[in-house]
Amino acid sequence: MKKGEWLVIGLEGRELHLFTIAEAIRQAQEIAKKYPPPEGQSVVDDFIAERRWEAALEEAEAAGDEEAIARLRAEAARE
C-alpha cells in the first residue's frame, strides 16, 4: 500500500480487512473463476441484454407508459 492509494474495506465476520484496488480485483477474479458460465453462454451478452432491458424499463417509467412497463415486467418474470 502506498500513501494516497485508494483502498477497499471489507468485513469478514468480526474482522475488518483493507485491500488495495488491485488486490480486491485479484480476489474477485479468483472467486469468479469458480463459477464459469455454461458452455456457449456469454456473460457479456447476458449483461448487455439485462442492461438494455433496464434502460427500456427506465424510459417507460419516465414516460409513464404503463403498457410498456407491464410488458417489460412480464418479460422479466418469464425468464
C-alpha positions in Angstrom: 0.0 0.0 0.0 1.2 3.5 -0.8 0.2 6.8 0.7 -2.8 8.3 -1.1 -3.7 5.0 -2.7 -7.4 4.0 -2.8 -8.4 1.1 -0.6 -11.3 -1.3 -0.3 -12.6 -2.1 3.1 -14.2 -5.5 3.7 -15.9 -7.0 6.7 -15.5 -10.8 7.3 -17.2 -11.9 10.4 -16.0 -9.5 13.1 -12.8 -8.7 11.2 -12.1 -5.6 9.1 -9.9 -6.1 6.1 -8.2 -3.4 4.0 -7.2 -4.2 0.4 -5.7 -2.3 -2.5 -7.9 -2.0 -5.5 -5.6 -4.3 -7.4 -5.8 -6.9 -4.6 -9.6 -6.6 -4.5 -9.8 -7.2 -8.2 -7.5 -10.2 -8.0 -9.6 -11.7 -5.2 -12.9 -11.1 -7.2 -11.3 -12.8 -10.2 -10.3 -15.8 -8.2 -13.9 -16.1 -6.9 -15.4 -15.7 -10.4 -13.1 -18.5 -11.8 -15.0 -21.0 -9.6 -18.3 -20.2 -11.4 -17.7 -20.4 -15.2 -20.7 -19.8 -17.4 -22.3 -22.8 -19.1 -20.7 -23.8 -22.4 -21.7 -21.4 -25.2 -23.2 -18.8 -22.9 -21.6 -15.3 -22.9 -21.7 -13.4 -19.6 -21.1 -10.2 -21.5 -24.1 -10.8 -23.8 -26.2 -11.6 -20.8 -25.1 -8.4 -19.1 -25.7 -6.2 -22.2 -29.2 -7.7 -22.6 -30.0 -7.1 -18.9 -28.8 -3.5 -19.1 -30.9 -2.9 -22.3 -34.0 -4.2 -20.5 -33.3 -2.0 -17.5 -32.8 1.1 -19.8 -36.1 0.3 -21.6 -37.9 0.0 -18.2 -36.4 3.3 -17.1 -37.5 5.0 -20.3 -41.0 3.5 -20.0 -41.3 4.6 -16.3 -40.1 8.1 -17.2 -42.6 8.4 -19.9 -45.4 7.0 -17.7 -46.0 4.2 -20.3 -47.9 1.7 -18.1 -48.4 -0.7 -21.0 -44.7 -0.9 -21.8 -43.8 -1.2 -18.1 -46.2 -4.2 -17.7 -44.8 -5.8 -20.9 -41.2 -5.4 -19.7 -42.0 -6.8 -16.3 -43.9 -9.7 -17.8 -40.8 -10.5 -20.0 -38.6 -10.5 -16.9 -41.0 -12.8 -15.0 -40.8 -15.4 -17.8 -37.0 -15.5 -17.6 
